[in-house]
Amino acid sequence: MKRLVLALTLLLAGCDNSDGPRVRDVTIWLQDPLAHLQTPLGDDVDKDCFQGTCTLNFTQPSASGNVLRVQLGGAKPFRLNGVFSLTAVGYEEDRYRIAEITLMPASPPTNSLHSEARTAFYQLLAQLGAAGWQRFIMQDSARLPGAEFNHTARIEQALPQASLNLPFNDPAVPLNLAQWRSLPLISQWYFYRDDEYLSIIVQRENSDSAPNERGTYLFMLTFKTEAQQYQSYFAADDRPRWKSLLPALLKQMAQTRTENEARMRDIGVTIDEHYRDPTIGALDKPATQAE
């Protein structure tokens, strides 16, 4: 957490050595060749390759004006403006096609009102929703609707271990300002669209002079391919076999969800019975292809 706070400070308030404000257009999406990102960014992109993994990174202080307009593809393309940090990862085994993209778009100005940050966040969620992104709940987590937010403390006490999915994660039920201010300093939301996955981290540093009214925010979006998402369920040594190992793991996770949802019902918490897990395309292929 300390490293994220440091990153927030450096990215939002750091020095810029560029010649002046510059806005460039970049088109990028998952499974694009990683090399396609180098042309529009030129010398401003850093490349690092090690043991079959290559990473391209563009990062400028957000106040520098040296930012990107990023056109993101998929079923319904959409654009993010004011992107001051972009990282893309590709692997040799996948011919260095992009498996993961992390973006930091323009956030509210330093020391903004919490209400302004909340508005900006839900505007971002509305844009993502229009592009087809919907809530993702980990397969072992209880399907908790946003309407249960006020029961969060009881929920956390009843669960045997911390959950990544709590009522605040529900984009269909926007938090009011008091609820928004009560979130942890680092909060995360999860989404999927077809066979693509997204996590959004919102990091907040409250103002020293008016912590209840103002703060500095950083929004970070990470898009992943299906393979990148589900490989992360396993230890590094098992990741090459993720497709063969995943069915058994999903069965265990489903049992854990059943048990967790029973605990929720016991304390009077409603379950979102309408939520359905996403289809995993790799598991629908014949076994010879899945390996």
C-alpha positions as CSV (number, residue, x, y, z in Angstrom):
1,M,0.0,0.0,0.0
2,K,2.9,2.4,0.8
3,R,4.2,1.8,-2.7
4,L,0.9,2.7,-4.3
5,V,0.7,5.9,-2.2
6,L,4.2,6.8,-3.4
7,A,3.2,6.1,-7.0
8,L,0.3,8.4,-6.6
9,T,2.5,11.2,-5.3
10,L,5.1,10.8,-8.0
11,L,2.7,10.4,-10.9
12,L,0.5,13.3,-10.0
13,A,3.1,15.8,-8.8
14,G,6.3,14.7,-10.5
15,C,8.5,16.7,-12.8
16,D,8.3,16.6,-16.5
17,N,11.3,16.9,-18.8
18,S,9.3,17.1,-22.1
19,D,9.4,20.2,-24.3
20,G,5.7,21.0,-23.6
21,P,2.2,19.7,-23.7
22,R,1.5,17.1,-26.4
23,V,-1.5,14.9,-27.0
24,R,-1.1,11.8,-29.2
25,D,-3.6,9.3,-30.4
26,V,-3.0,5.6,-29.7
27,T,-5.1,2.6,-30.8
28,I,-4.5,-0.5,-28.8
29,W,-6.3,-3.7,-27.7
30,L,-5.7,-7.1,-26.3
31,Q,-4.1,-9.5,-28.7
32,D,-2.6,-6.7,-30.8
33,P,1.1,-7.2,-31.6
34,L,3.0,-5.5,-28.8
35,A,5.3,-3.8,-31.4
36,H,2.4,-1.8,-32.7
37,L,2.6,0.4,-29.6
38,Q,6.1,1.5,-30.2
39,T,5.5,3.5,-33.4
40,P,3.1,6.2,-32.0
41,L,5.1,6.6,-28.8
42,G,8.6,6.7,-30.2
43,D,11.3,7.5,-27.7
44,D,8.8,8.0,-24.9
45,V,8.1,4.3,-24.5
46,D,10.4,2.1,-22.4
47,K,10.8,-1.5,-23.4
48,D,11.9,-4.2,-21.0
49,C,12.2,-7.9,-21.9
50,F,13.2,-10.8,-19.6
51,Q,12.7,-14.5,-19.9
52,G,10.0,-14.5,-22.5
53,T,8.1,-11.5,-21.1
54,C,8.1,-8.1,-22.8
55,T,6.7,-4.9,-21.3
56,L,6.2,-1.5,-23.0
57,N,5.6,1.5,-20.7
58,F,4.7,5.1,-21.3
59,T,4.5,7.3,-18.2
60,Q,4.5,11.0,-17.8
61,P,3.4,13.2,-14.8
62,S,-0.3,13.8,-15.2
63,A,0.1,17.6,-15.0
64,S,2.6,17.7,-17.8
65,G,0.1,17.7,-20.6
66,N,2.1,15.0,-22.4
67,V,-0.8,12.6,-22.6
68,L,-2.5,10.1,-24.8
69,R,-6.0,9.7,-26.3
70,V,-6.3,5.9,-26.2
71,Q,-8.8,4.1,-28.5
72,L,-9.5,0.7,-27.0
73,G,-11.0,-2.0,-29.1
74,G,-13.0,-5.1,-28.7
75,A,-16.7,-5.6,-29.4
76,K,-17.6,-2.0,-28.7
77,P,-14.5,0.3,-29.0
78,F,-14.3,3.2,-26.6
79,R,-11.8,6.0,-25.9
80,L,-10.0,7.2,-22.7
81,N,-8.6,10.8,-22.7
82,G,-5.8,12.2,-20.8
83,V,-3.9,8.9,-20.3
84,F,-0.6,9.7,-18.7
85,S,0.5,6.1,-18.0
86,L,0.1,3.1,-20.3
87,T,1.7,-0.3,-19.9
88,A,1.3,-3.3,-22.2
89,V,2.6,-6.9,-21.6
90,G,3.2,-9.7,-24.1
91,Y,4.7,-13.1,-23.9
92,E,7.0,-15.0,-26.3
93,E,4.7,-18.1,-26.1
94,D,1.9,-16.0,-27.6
95,R,4.1,-14.3,-30.2
96,Y,4.3,-11.1,-28.1
97,R,0.6,-10.3,-28.6
98,I,-0.8,-8.0,-25.9
99,A,-2.1,-10.0,-22.9
100,E,-2.6,-7.1,-20.4
101,I,-3.0,-3.4,-20.7
102,T,-2.8,-1.0,-17.7
103,L,-3.9,2.6,-18.1
104,M,-4.0,5.6,-15.8
105,P,-6.4,8.2,-17.3
106,A,-6.9,11.8,-16.2
107,S,-8.3,11.9,-12.6
108,P,-9.8,14.8,-10.8
109,P,-7.2,17.5,-10.0
110,T,-5.1,17.3,-6.9
111,N,-7.0,18.0,-3.7
112,S,-10.4,17.8,-5.3
113,L,-13.7,17.5,-3.5
114,H,-14.6,13.9,-2.8
115,S,-17.9,14.6,-4.6
116,E,-16.0,15.5,-7.8
117,A,-14.0,12.3,-7.7
118,R,-17.2,10.3,-7.1
119,T,-18.8,11.9,-10.1
120,A,-15.8,11.3,-12.3
121,F,-15.7,7.7,-11.3
122,Y,-19.3,7.0,-12.1
123,Q,-19.0,8.8,-15.4
124,L,-16.2,6.4,-16.2
125,L,-18.3,3.4,-15.2
126,A,-21.1,4.7,-17.4
127,Q,-18.7,4.8,-20.3
128,L,-17.6,1.3,-19.7
129,G,-21.2,0.1,-19.3
130,A,-22.1,1.6,-22.6
131,A,-19.1,-0.3,-24.1
132,G,-20.5,-3.6,-22.8
133,W,-18.6,-4.1,-19.6
134,Q,-20.5,-5.7,-16.7
135,R,-19.8,-6.7,-13.1
136,F,-17.6,-9.7,-12.5
137,I,-17.8,-11.6,-9.2
138,M,-15.0,-14.1,-8.4
139,Q,-16.4,-17.6,-8.7
140,D,-15.8,-18.3,-5.0
141,S,-17.4,-15.1,-3.7
142,A,-20.9,-14.6,-2.6
143,R,-23.0,-12.6,-5.1
144,L,-23.7,-9.6,-3.0
145,P,-25.8,-6.7,-4.4
146,G,-25.0,-3.1,-3.8
147,A,-28.2,-2.7,-1.9
148,E,-26.5,-4.6,1.0
149,F,-23.8,-1.9,1.5
150,N,-25.0,-0.9,4.9
151,H,-24.5,-4.5,6.1
152,T,-20.9,-4.7,5.0
153,A,-19.5,-5.0,8.5
154,R,-21.8,-7.9,9.3
155,I,-20.9,-9.5,6.0
156,E,-17.2,-9.3,6.6
157,Q,-17.6,-10.7,10.1
158,A,-19.6,-13.7,8.8
159,L,-17.2,-14.6,6.0
160,P,-14.3,-17.0,7.0
161,Q,-11.8,-14.9,5.0
162,A,-11.6,-11.5,3.3
163,S,-13.5,-11.3,0.0
164,L,-12.6,-9.3,-3.1
165,N,-16.3,-8.8,-3.9
166,L,-18.4,-6.8,-1.5
167,P,-21.6,-4.7,-2.0
168,F,-19.6,-1.6,-3.0
169,N,-18.4,-3.4,-6.1
170,D,-21.8,-3.4,-7.6
171,P,-21.8,-0.7,-10.4
172,A,-25.6,-0.9,-10.7
173,V,-26.0,0.7,-7.3
174,P,-23.9,3.9,-7.1
175,L,-22.6,4.8,-3.7
176,N,-23.8,8.0,-2.1
177,L,-21.2,10.5,-1.0
178,A,-21.0,9.3,2.6
179,Q,-20.5,5.7,1.4
180,W,-17.9,6.8,-1.1
181,R,-15.9,8.6,1.5
182,S,-16.1,5.5,3.8
183,L,-14.3,3.2,1.2
184,P,-10.7,2.0,2.0
185,L,-7.9,4.2,0.6
186,I,-7.4,1.6,-2.1
187,S,-10.6,0.0,-3.5
188,Q,-11.1,-2.3,-6.5
189,W,-13.9,-3.1,-8.9
190,Y,-14.1,-6.0,-11.4
191,F,-15.7,-6.4,-14.8
192,Y,-15.9,-8.6,-17.8
193,R,-17.0,-8.4,-21.4
194,D,-17.1,-11.6,-23.4
195,D,-13.7,-13.2,-22.9
196,E,-12.0,-10.0,-21.6
197,Y,-11.6,-8.9,-18.0
198,L,-11.0,-5.5,-16.3
199,S,-10.1,-4.4,-12.8
200,I,-10.3,-0.8,-11.7
201,I,-8.3,0.5,-8.7
202,V,-9.3,3.8,-7.1
203,Q,-6.6,5.1,-4.8
204,R,-7.3,8.0,-2.5
205,E,-5.1,10.2,-0.4
206,N,-7.1,12.5,1.9
207,S,-6.3,16.1,2.2
208,D,-4.3,17.0,5.4
209,S,-6.3,20.2,5.9
210,A,-9.8,18.9,5.0
211,P,-9.8,15.1,4.9
212,N,-13.6,14.8,5.0
213,E,-14.1,17.1,2.0
214,R,-11.1,16.8,-0.2
215,G,-8.5,14.3,-1.5
216,T,-6.2,13.3,-4.3
217,Y,-7.3,10.4,-6.5
218,L,-5.7,8.0,-8.9
219,F,-7.7,5.8,-11.2
220,M,-6.0,2.7,-12.7
221,L,-7.6,0.3,-15.2
222,T,-6.1,-3.1,-16.1
223,F,-7.5,-5.1,-19.0
224,K,-6.7,-8.8,-19.4
225,T,-7.2,-11.6,-21.9
226,E,-9.1,-14.6,-20.6
227,A,-5.8,-16.5,-20.4
228,Q,-4.1,-13.8,-18.4
229,Q,-7.1,-13.6,-16.0
230,Y,-7.4,-17.3,-15.3
231,Q,-3.6,-18.1,-15.2
232,S,-3.5,-15.7,-12.2
233,Y,-5.6,-18.3,-10.3
234,F,-2.6,-20.6,-10.1
235,A,0.9,-20.6,-8.9
236,A,3.6,-19.8,-11.5
237,D,4.6,-23.4,-12.0
238,D,1.0,-24.5,-12.8
239,R,0.1,-21.6,-15.1
240,P,1.1,-23.4,-18.4
241,R,-1.5,-26.0,-17.5
242,W,-4.3,-23.6,-16.5
243,K,-6.8,-24.9,-19.0
244,S,-6.6,-28.5,-17.7
245,L,-6.5,-27.4,-14.1
246,L,-9.3,-24.8,-14.2
247,P,-12.4,-27.0,-14.3
248,A,-11.5,-28.7,-11.0
249,L,-10.7,-25.4,-9.4
250,L,-13.9,-23.8,-10.6
251,K,-15.8,-26.7,-9.0
252,Q,-14.1,-26.0,-5.7
253,M,-14.8,-22.3,-6.0
254,A,-18.5,-23.0,-6.7
255,Q,-18.7,-25.0,-3.5
256,T,-17.0,-22.2,-1.6
257,R,-19.5,-19.7,-3.0
258,T,-22.4,-21.9,-2.0
259,E,-21.1,-22.1,1.6
260,N,-20.5,-18.3,1.7
261,E,-24.0,-17.5,0.4
262,A,-25.5,-19.8,3.0
263,R,-23.7,-17.8,5.6
264,M,-25.1,-14.6,4.1
265,R,-28.7,-15.9,4.1
266,D,-28.2,-16.9,7.8
267,I,-27.6,-13.3,8.7
268,G,-30.4,-12.0,6.5
269,V,-28.3,-10.7,3.6
270,T,-29.8,-10.9,0.1
271,I,-28.0,-12.8,-2.7
272,D,-28.1,-11.5,-6.3
273,E,-29.7,-14.6,-7.8
274,H,-29.7,-13.0,-11.3
275,Y,-25.9,-12.9,-11.5
276,R,-24.3,-15.5,-13.8
277,D,-20.6,-16.3,-14.2
278,P,-19.1,-15.5,-17.6
279,T,-18.6,-18.3,-20.1
280,I,-15.0,-19.3,-20.3
281,G,-14.2,-19.7,-24.0
282,A,-11.1,-21.8,-23.6
283,L,-13.1,-24.5,-21.7
284,D,-15.7,-24.7,-24.5
285,K,-13.0,-25.8,-27.0
286,P,-12.2,-29.5,-27.7
287,A,-9.7,-30.9,-25.3
288,T,-7.0,-31.0,-28.1
289,Q,-7.4,-27.3,-28.5
290,A,-7.7,-26.4,-24.8
291,E,-4.2,-27.8,-24.2
